Amino acid sequence: MNLRFLETFVWVARLKSFRLTAEKLFSTQASISSRIAALEDELGTRLFLRDSKGVSLTPEGQKVLEYAERMIDTMQALKQSISDTGNIQGRIRVGAMDTVIHTWLSPFVTKIMERYPGVEIELTADTARNLCEQLQKGYLDIIFQTDMVHGDSVRNLELGSFPVQWIVPTGSLYHRRYASIDELAKERIITFSKNSRPHQDILNLLHAGNVCAPRISCVNSVAAMTRLIRDGFGIGALPAALVSEELKQGVLTLLEGVPQPPSLGVVATWRNGVGLELSEDIIALACEALYEYGEQMGEAMLALAIPGTEQKTA
């Protein structure tokens, strides 16, 4: 039995799409269809049902899937036992929200390149909501964003959280003491994109403080948000880690004495299963990179969710 055809079958079952499987395996839909047809002929049974809603497994296909995953898992284990990481080829598609990109993404990517020099890294920057949708549709293998994702063959790991604080230009008209959250909310607030987790958290915080109709400017770019805050457009509500250099230089200042917004959590979500062992290794490298970044920045900038001893994966 052709293991390549079995791998194709597993991916079609996982992604529920011939088109997405073709993209994943660098092939064409015609080739994918041909492999599945050949496998169905060899087994003497239909493996998939195709209708206007997409592709689904037949009862026989479900049974075949269990055996196919075991066979491919065994083959992957064999290959890994006789090769080192430097010889591994492939592509890993990683998606990350802006906060990750502007903090620990670079050292993370460096670790991937050092450990797997033959692996192509495809990076996507987007909002948490869009990243979750792309993962579920099969366009991404790993994402780093704010929320747990529920679905078949999907795993989540809470990595940590970035404390979100009120940030103002040093010496500006916003750089003063506020008696309450209500008084602070009379100024313009600058934060992340509309309906994002930070935006919703700030709305909830203001609602709890009986603040009505606040002036909130939602910006989907960390660079743009930082520039607006520096230029005195309003009071920023974002992780201090994103403006650590500006804080060190004294250009920006943290406001104290008023309730702070909830922290911004970071969750790693990835597809797992047969043929996706590389994703597990990449997650281990992400944990290692984030731990080192947290040690460097301190708890005021990043609160780790998992002990450092679990991050040091060889």
C-alpha positions as CSV (number, residue, x, y, z in Angstrom):
1,M,0.0,0.0,0.0
2,N,1.3,3.4,-1.0
3,L,2.1,5.4,2.2
4,R,2.0,8.7,0.2
5,F,-1.6,7.9,-0.7
6,L,-2.4,7.1,2.9
7,E,-0.9,10.5,4.0
8,T,-3.0,12.2,1.4
9,F,-6.1,10.4,2.7
10,V,-5.3,11.5,6.3
11,W,-4.9,15.2,5.3
12,V,-8.2,15.2,3.3
13,A,-9.9,13.7,6.3
14,R,-8.3,16.3,8.6
15,L,-8.9,19.3,6.4
16,K,-12.2,18.1,4.9
17,S,-11.1,19.7,1.6
18,F,-9.3,18.4,-1.5
19,R,-8.2,22.0,-2.3
20,L,-6.7,22.7,1.1
21,T,-5.0,19.3,1.0
22,A,-3.5,20.1,-2.4
23,E,-2.1,23.4,-1.0
24,K,-0.7,21.7,2.1
25,L,1.0,18.9,0.1
26,F,2.2,21.2,-2.7
27,S,0.2,19.3,-5.3
28,T,-2.9,19.8,-7.4
29,Q,-6.6,18.9,-6.7
30,A,-6.5,16.5,-9.7
31,S,-3.5,14.7,-8.2
32,I,-5.1,14.5,-4.8
33,S,-8.4,13.1,-6.3
34,S,-6.4,10.6,-8.2
35,R,-4.6,9.3,-5.1
36,I,-7.8,9.0,-3.2
37,A,-9.4,7.1,-6.1
38,A,-6.5,4.7,-6.3
39,L,-6.7,4.1,-2.6
40,E,-10.5,3.5,-2.8
41,D,-9.9,1.0,-5.6
42,E,-7.2,-0.9,-3.7
43,L,-9.4,-1.1,-0.6
44,G,-12.6,-1.8,-2.5
45,T,-14.6,0.8,-0.7
46,R,-15.6,4.5,-0.7
47,L,-13.7,6.6,1.8
48,F,-15.3,10.0,1.4
49,L,-18.7,11.4,0.7
50,R,-18.7,14.6,-1.3
51,D,-21.6,17.1,-1.4
52,S,-22.3,20.8,-1.5
53,K,-21.2,21.1,2.2
54,G,-17.7,19.6,1.5
55,V,-16.0,16.3,2.2
56,S,-16.8,13.9,5.0
57,L,-15.6,10.3,5.9
58,T,-17.8,7.3,5.2
59,P,-18.1,4.8,8.1
60,E,-15.5,2.7,6.3
61,G,-13.3,5.7,5.8
62,Q,-13.4,6.4,9.6
63,K,-12.1,2.8,10.2
64,V,-9.4,3.3,7.6
65,L,-8.3,6.6,9.2
66,E,-7.5,4.9,12.5
67,Y,-5.2,2.4,10.8
68,A,-3.7,5.0,8.4
69,E,-2.7,7.3,11.2
70,R,-1.0,4.4,13.0
71,M,1.0,3.4,9.9
72,I,2.1,7.0,9.2
73,D,3.0,7.5,12.8
74,T,5.2,4.4,12.7
75,M,6.9,5.6,9.6
76,Q,7.5,9.1,11.0
77,A,9.0,7.6,14.1
78,L,11.3,5.4,12.0
79,K,12.5,8.4,10.0
80,Q,13.2,10.5,13.1
81,S,15.2,7.6,14.7
82,I,17.7,7.6,11.8
83,S,17.9,11.3,11.0
84,D,18.8,14.5,12.9
85,T,16.9,17.8,12.9
86,G,19.3,19.4,10.5
87,N,18.1,17.1,7.7
88,I,14.4,17.6,8.3
89,Q,12.7,19.3,5.3
90,G,9.2,20.9,5.1
91,R,7.3,24.0,5.8
92,I,5.7,25.4,9.0
93,R,3.0,28.0,8.7
94,V,2.9,30.2,11.8
95,G,0.4,33.0,12.6
96,A,0.9,35.6,15.3
97,M,-0.9,38.6,16.7
98,D,0.9,42.0,16.7
99,T,1.9,41.8,20.4
100,V,3.9,38.6,19.7
101,I,5.5,40.0,16.6
102,H,6.7,43.1,18.5
103,T,8.1,41.2,21.5
104,W,9.5,37.6,21.3
105,L,8.8,36.5,17.7
106,S,12.4,37.2,16.4
107,P,14.2,35.0,19.0
108,F,11.6,32.3,18.4
109,V,12.1,32.3,14.7
110,T,15.9,32.3,15.3
111,K,15.6,29.1,17.3
112,I,13.6,27.4,14.6
113,M,16.2,28.3,12.0
114,E,19.0,27.0,14.1
115,R,17.2,23.8,15.0
116,Y,15.6,23.1,11.6
117,P,17.7,24.9,8.9
118,G,15.9,22.9,6.2
119,V,12.4,24.0,7.2
120,E,10.7,26.9,5.5
121,I,9.0,29.3,7.9
122,E,5.9,31.0,6.6
123,L,4.7,33.9,8.9
124,T,1.3,35.5,9.0
125,A,0.5,38.6,11.1
126,D,-3.2,39.2,11.8
127,T,-5.8,39.7,14.5
128,A,-6.6,36.9,17.0
129,R,-10.0,36.3,15.4
130,N,-8.6,36.0,11.9
131,L,-5.8,33.7,13.0
132,C,-8.3,31.3,14.6
133,E,-10.3,31.1,11.5
134,Q,-7.2,30.5,9.3
135,L,-6.1,27.7,11.7
136,Q,-9.5,26.0,11.6
137,K,-9.6,26.2,7.8
138,G,-6.2,24.6,7.5
139,Y,-4.3,27.6,6.3
140,L,-2.0,27.8,9.3
141,D,-0.3,25.1,11.4
142,I,0.4,27.1,14.6
143,I,-1.0,30.4,15.9
144,F,-0.2,32.6,18.8
145,Q,-3.1,34.7,19.9
146,T,-5.4,35.4,22.9
147,D,-8.1,32.7,23.1
148,M,-8.5,28.9,23.4
149,V,-9.6,27.3,20.1
150,H,-12.0,24.3,20.3
151,G,-12.1,21.8,17.5
152,D,-11.0,18.3,16.2
153,S,-7.2,17.6,16.3
154,V,-6.5,21.0,17.9
155,R,-4.4,21.6,21.0
156,N,-4.0,24.7,23.1
157,L,-1.3,25.8,25.6
158,E,-1.6,29.0,27.7
159,L,1.9,30.5,27.6
160,G,1.6,33.6,29.7
161,S,0.2,37.1,29.8
162,F,1.3,40.7,29.2
163,P,0.2,43.2,31.8
164,V,-1.8,45.9,30.1
165,Q,-1.3,49.4,31.5
166,W,-2.3,53.0,30.9
167,I,0.5,54.8,29.1
168,V,1.0,58.5,28.3
169,P,3.6,60.8,26.9
170,T,5.9,62.0,29.6
171,G,5.2,65.7,30.5
172,S,2.1,65.9,28.4
173,L,-1.4,67.1,29.6
174,Y,-2.3,63.4,30.1
175,H,0.7,62.9,32.5
176,R,-1.1,63.7,35.8
177,R,-2.9,61.9,38.6
178,Y,-6.5,60.8,37.9
179,A,-8.9,60.4,40.8
180,S,-10.9,57.6,39.2
181,I,-11.4,55.6,36.1
182,D,-14.3,57.8,35.3
183,E,-12.0,60.9,35.2
184,L,-9.4,59.0,33.0
185,A,-12.1,57.9,30.6
186,K,-12.9,61.6,29.8
187,E,-9.7,61.5,27.7
188,R,-9.4,59.6,24.4
189,I,-8.2,56.0,24.9
190,I,-6.1,54.3,22.3
191,T,-6.1,50.5,22.2
192,F,-6.2,47.4,19.9
193,S,-8.6,46.7,17.1
194,K,-12.3,46.8,17.6
195,N,-13.8,43.7,19.2
196,S,-10.4,42.3,20.1
197,R,-9.9,40.8,23.6
198,P,-8.1,44.0,24.9
199,H,-10.9,46.2,23.5
200,Q,-13.6,44.1,25.1
201,D,-11.7,44.0,28.4
202,I,-11.4,47.8,28.5
203,L,-15.1,48.2,27.7
204,N,-15.9,45.9,30.5
205,L,-13.6,47.8,32.9
206,L,-15.2,51.1,32.0
207,H,-18.7,49.6,32.3
208,A,-17.9,48.4,35.8
209,G,-16.8,51.9,36.6
210,N,-20.2,53.3,35.3
211,V,-18.5,55.0,32.4
212,C,-20.8,55.7,29.6
213,A,-19.9,56.5,25.9
214,P,-16.1,56.5,26.3
215,R,-14.0,57.8,23.5
216,I,-12.0,54.8,22.3
217,S,-9.8,54.8,19.2
218,C,-9.2,51.2,18.0
219,V,-6.0,50.7,16.1
220,N,-4.9,47.4,14.4
221,S,-1.2,48.3,14.4
222,V,1.2,48.4,17.4
223,A,3.5,50.8,15.5
224,A,0.7,53.1,14.7
225,M,-0.7,52.9,18.2
226,T,2.7,53.7,19.7
227,R,3.1,56.7,17.4
228,L,-0.3,58.1,18.3
229,I,0.4,57.8,22.0
230,R,3.8,59.5,21.6
231,D,2.3,62.3,19.6
232,G,-0.2,63.0,22.4
233,F,-3.4,61.7,20.6
234,G,-4.6,60.1,23.8
235,I,-4.0,57.7,26.7
236,G,-2.7,54.2,25.5
237,A,-4.0,50.9,26.9
238,L,-1.5,48.3,25.9
239,P,1.2,46.0,27.3
240,A,4.1,47.9,28.6
241,A,6.4,45.4,26.9
242,L,5.5,46.9,23.6
243,V,6.9,50.3,24.5
244,S,9.7,49.1,26.8
245,E,12.4,51.2,25.0
246,E,10.2,54.3,25.1
247,L,9.7,53.8,28.8
248,K,13.4,53.3,29.4
249,Q,14.2,56.5,27.5
250,G,11.6,58.4,29.5
251,V,9.6,59.3,26.4
252,L,6.5,57.5,27.8
253,T,5.3,57.0,31.3
254,L,3.0,54.5,33.1
255,L,0.0,55.9,34.9
256,E,-0.7,54.6,38.4
257,G,-3.5,55.1,40.9
258,V,-6.4,53.9,38.7
259,P,-7.6,50.4,38.0
260,Q,-5.5,48.8,35.3
261,P,-7.0,46.9,32.3
262,P,-6.9,43.0,32.4
263,S,-3.7,41.4,31.2
264,L,-3.4,40.2,27.6
265,G,-3.1,36.5,27.5
266,V,-1.0,34.6,24.9
267,V,-2.2,31.1,23.8
268,A,-0.4,28.8,21.5
269,T,-2.8,26.7,19.3
270,W,-1.8,24.1,16.8
271,R,-3.0,21.2,14.8
272,N,-1.8,17.8,16.2
273,G,-1.9,14.3,14.9
274,V,0.0,12.0,12.6
275,G,2.4,13.9,10.3
276,L,2.3,17.0,12.5
277,E,5.1,16.0,14.9
278,L,7.1,19.1,13.7
279,S,4.5,21.3,15.2
280,E,5.0,19.8,18.6
281,D,8.7,20.5,18.4
282,I,8.1,24.1,17.2
283,I,5.8,24.7,20.2
284,A,8.6,23.5,22.5
285,L,10.9,26.1,20.9
286,A,8.2,28.8,21.4
287,C,8.0,28.0,25.1
288,E,11.8,28.2,25.3
289,A,12.0,31.5,23.5
290,L,9.1,33.0,25.6
291,Y,10.7,31.8,28.8
292,E,14.0,33.5,28.0
293,Y,12.2,36.7,26.9
294,G,10.3,36.7,30.2
295,E,13.4,36.2,32.2
296,Q,15.0,39.2,30.4
297,M,12.0,41.5,30.7
298,G,10.7,40.6,34.2
299,E,7.3,39.9,35.6
300,A,6.2,43.5,35.3
301,M,6.4,43.0,31.5
302,L,5.4,39.3,31.1
303,A,3.9,36.8,33.5
304,L,4.7,33.3,32.4
305,A,2.0,30.6,32.7
306,I,4.4,27.6,32.8
307,P,7.6,27.0,34.8
308,G,10.9,27.5,33.2
309,T,12.0,23.9,33.8
310,E,9.3,22.9,31.3
311,Q,10.6,25.3,28.7
312,K,14.1,24.0,28.4
313,T,13.4,21.4,25.8
314,A,16.4,20.0,24.0
